[in-house]
Amino acid sequence: MAEHGARPGVVYLVGAGPGAADLITVRGLRILRSADAVLYDALLAPDLLHEAKPGAERVAVGKRGYCVGSTRQEAIHEALVRLAREGKSVCRLKGGDPCVFGRGGEEAEALAVAGVPFEIVPGVTAAIGACAAALIPLTHREDGQSVTLVTGHHDPDSPEGALDWAALARLPGVAFYMAVRHVTGIARQLVGHGMTADTPAAVIESGTLPGQRVIEGPLDRIGRLADEAGVRAPAVLVVGNVVRRRARLLAPAHSFRESGHHENLDRPPVVFTTP
């Protein structure tokens, strides 16, 4: 493989992956290790930041949901442009994939308007990574021939939550990002617009990380189950019949783990919470 590192004056919007440090792409890691400056999000694995080259400028520009003190998006744009114009190679390290609810598109537009060269380095997005770690196939020929990625950040009962709930309720599989605060409201909207109340659902907390938990139950009870379990961000809500496929994978996976024959015993445990 070609060993091209970060170039001076160029900004790289790099997806760090869903959580575990070793799920970053080979190209993403190469850019991180060679960049002069690294602007990084909150919630990134500390081990990943240790991969930055010695002497690299590290700048925390994370956003934490509703928290006061999150970095303004405009300030991030200004920093990216300034550092690139100083002749530095810049790694903008973002959780998941830069352009899946990561504001990578906004940052790319700001760089394009400023005339700053940039490259988007894709990453494993949270829904894909978390579901893989939780043994939930996002698609399946028998249960889910499509999947839709949706932001769950806004209150579904507020004017800002302007999603087409009737359309979402007809889909075989939906994954909601940033939905911890609104699991009950999302479920209520889906059921109210025609999705059956017993549709399988799961909340995956800290997907791919050692503290991963999976809370599983019917759609009309998943909010209560998540509340009772004290689920906290980061977490993904997955709704659809593909969730029930997980039960078929759990027993063989646990047997394999207990046999001691596989190499990744440090991978996160899977917790099965019944309704």
C-alpha positions in Angstrom: 0.0 0.0 0.0 1.1 3.6 -0.7 2.5 5.3 2.4 1.3 8.9 1.7 1.1 11.0 4.9 -0.6 14.3 5.6 0.5 17.1 3.2 1.2 20.7 4.3 -1.6 23.1 4.0 -4.2 20.4 3.6 -7.1 19.6 6.0 -8.1 15.9 6.4 -11.6 15.2 7.8 -10.9 11.8 9.3 -13.4 9.3 10.7 -12.1 7.8 13.9 -14.6 5.0 13.9 -17.4 4.0 16.4 -15.4 3.9 19.6 -12.6 1.3 19.9 -9.3 2.8 18.9 -8.3 0.0 16.6 -11.4 0.5 14.4 -10.0 3.6 12.6 -9.0 2.9 9.0 -5.5 2.4 7.9 -5.5 5.7 5.9 -7.1 7.5 8.9 -4.3 6.3 11.2 -1.6 7.3 8.7 -3.0 10.8 8.5 -3.3 11.1 12.3 0.3 9.9 12.8 1.7 12.4 10.3 -0.4 15.6 10.8 1.1 18.8 12.3 -2.2 19.6 14.1 -5.0 17.4 15.4 -8.4 18.9 16.1 -10.4 16.2 17.9 -13.9 15.5 19.0 -15.1 14.5 22.5 -15.6 10.8 23.3 -12.6 9.7 21.2 -10.5 6.9 22.7 -7.5 8.3 24.5 -5.3 5.6 23.0 -6.1 7.0 19.6 -4.8 10.5 20.5 -1.6 8.9 21.6 -1.0 8.0 18.0 -0.5 11.7 17.0 3.2 12.4 16.2 5.4 13.9 18.8 5.1 17.7 18.9 1.8 17.8 17.0 -0.5 20.5 18.1 -3.6 19.0 19.8 -6.8 21.0 20.1 -10.0 19.7 21.7 -13.0 20.9 19.8 -15.7 18.5 21.0 -19.4 19.0 21.4 -21.3 17.2 24.1 -25.0 17.3 23.2 -26.7 19.9 25.3 -23.6 20.8 27.4 -22.6 24.4 27.9 -19.1 25.0 26.8 -19.1 22.9 23.6 -17.0 24.4 20.9 -18.9 26.6 18.4 -18.9 25.2 14.9 -17.8 28.6 13.5 -14.8 28.5 15.7 -13.9 25.0 14.4 -14.1 26.3 10.8 -11.9 29.3 11.6 -9.3 27.1 13.3 -9.1 24.7 10.4 -8.7 27.5 7.9 -6.1 29.3 10.0 -3.9 26.2 10.6 -4.0 25.2 7.0 -3.0 28.7 5.9 -0.1 28.6 8.3 1.2 25.7 6.1 0.3 22.9 8.6 -1.1 19.6 7.8 -4.3 19.3 9.7 -6.2 16.1 10.9 -9.7 16.9 11.9 -10.5 13.7 13.9 -14.2 13.0 14.2 -16.0 10.1 15.8 -17.6 7.6 13.5 -17.8 8.8 9.9 -17.2 12.6 9.3 -20.3 13.0 7.1 -22.8 10.9 9.1 -24.2 13.3 11.6 -20.6 14.5 12.2 -20.9 18.0 10.5 -18.2 16.9 8.1 -20.2 18.3 5.2 -20.4 21.7 6.9 -16.7 21.8 7.6 -15.9 20.7 4.0 -18.0 23.5 2.7 -16.3 26.1 4.9 -12.9 24.9 3.6 -14.1 25.0 0.0 -15.3 28.5 0.4 -12.0 29.5 2.0 -10.1 27.9 -0.8 -8.3 25.4 1.5 -7.5 22.0 0.1 -9.2 19.1 2.0 -9.8 15.4 1.9 -12.5 13.4 3.5 -11.3 10.1 5.0 -14.3 7.9 5.8 -14.8 6.0 9.0 -16.9 3.2 10.4 -20.1 5.0 11.5 -21.6 4.4 14.9 -24.6 2.3 13.8 -22.6 -0.1 11.8 -19.9 -0.5 14.5 -22.2 -0.7 17.5 -24.6 -3.2 15.8 -21.7 -5.4 14.7 -20.3 -5.5 18.2 -23.8 -6.2 19.6 -24.4 -9.0 17.0 -27.2 -7.2 15.3 -27.0 -7.4 11.5 -28.3 -4.1 10.2 -29.6 -5.7 7.1 -30.8 -9.3 6.4 -32.4 -10.8 3.3 -35.4 -12.1 5.3 -35.9 -9.3 7.8 -34.3 -6.0 6.7 -33.6 -5.2 3.1 -33.0 -1.6 3.9 -31.8 0.5 6.8 -32.3 4.2 7.5 -30.0 6.4 9.6 -31.8 9.1 11.5 -30.8 11.8 14.0 -32.6 11.4 17.3 -31.1 14.6 18.8 -34.3 16.7 18.8 -37.4 16.1 21.0 -39.7 14.2 18.7 -42.7 16.1 20.1 -41.1 19.5 19.4 -41.2 21.6 16.2 -37.5 20.9 15.8 -38.2 17.2 15.5 -39.6 17.5 12.0 -39.1 13.9 10.9 -41.5 12.1 8.6 -42.7 9.7 11.2 -45.3 8.0 9.0 -42.5 7.2 6.5 -40.1 6.0 9.2 -42.8 3.7 10.7 -43.1 1.9 7.4 -39.4 1.1 7.1 -38.0 -2.3 8.0 -35.0 -1.0 9.9 -34.2 2.4 11.5 -31.1 3.4 13.5 -31.3 6.6 15.6 -28.2 8.5 16.6 -27.9 10.8 19.7 -31.3 9.5 20.9 -30.7 8.7 24.6 -32.9 11.5 25.9 -35.7 10.7 23.5 -36.0 6.9 23.2 -39.5 6.9 24.8 -40.7 9.8 22.5 -39.3 8.2 19.4 -41.0 4.9 20.2 -44.3 6.7 20.8 -44.1 8.4 17.5 -43.3 5.3 15.6 -46.1 3.3 17.2 -48.5 6.2 16.8 -47.8 6.3 13.1 -48.3 2.6 12.5 -45.3 0.6 13.5 -46.4 -2.4 15.6 -45.8 -2.0 19.4 -43.9 -5.4 19.6 -41.4 -4.5 16.9 -37.9 -5.5 18.3 -35.7 -2.7 19.4 -32.4 -2.3 21.1 -30.3 0.5 22.6 -26.6 0.0 22.3 -24.6 2.0 24.9 -20.8 2.6 24.3 -20.7 0.3 21.3 -17.4 -1.4 20.6 -16.0 -0.2 24.0 -15.3 -2.3 27.1 -18.3 -0.9 28.8 -20.7 -1.8 26.0 -24.3 -2.6 27.1 -27.2 -3.8 25.0 -30.8 -3.1 26.2 -33.3 -5.1 24.2 -37.1 -5.2 24.2 -40.3 -4.4 22.3 -40.7 -1.0 20.9 -43.4 0.1 23.2 -41.2 -0.7 26.3 -37.7 0.1 25.1 -37.8 3.6 26.6 -38.7 2.3 30.0 -36.1 -0.4 29.8 -33.4 2.1 28.8 -34.4 4.4 31.6 -34.3 1.6 34.2 -30.9 0.5 33.0 -29.6 4.1 33.3 -28.4 4.2 29.7 -26.1 7.2 29.0 -24.6 8.6 25.8 -23.1 7.6 23.5 -25.8 5.2 22.4 -27.6 4.1 19.3 -31.3 3.1 19.1 -32.0 0.4 16.5 -35.6 -0.6 15.6 -36.6 -3.4 13.3 -36.9 -7.2 13.0 -33.2 -7.5 12.4 -32.8 -7.0 16.2 -34.3 -10.4 16.9 -31.6 -12.0 14.8 -29.3 -11.2 17.6 -30.7 -14.0 19.8 -29.7 -16.6 17.1 -26.1 -15.3 17.3 -25.7 -14.9 21.0 -25.4 -18.6 22.1 -22.8 -19.6 19.5 -20.9 -16.4 20.2 -20.8 -17.0 24.0 -19.8 -20.6 23.5 -17.0 -19.5 21.2 -15.9 -16.9 23.8 -15.9 -19.5 26.7 -14.0 -22.0 24.6 -11.0 -19.7 24.6 -10.3 -20.4 20.9 -10.7 -16.8 19.6 -8.2 -14.0 19.9 -10.3 -11.0 20.9 -11.2 -11.8 24.5 -10.8 -8.2 25.3 -13.7 -7.2 23.1 -16.7 -5.8 24.9 -19.1 -8.2 26.6 -22.7 -8.4 25.3 -25.4 -7.8 27.9 -28.9 -9.1 27.0 -31.7 -7.3 28.9 -35.1 -8.9 28.5 -38.3 -6.9 28.8 
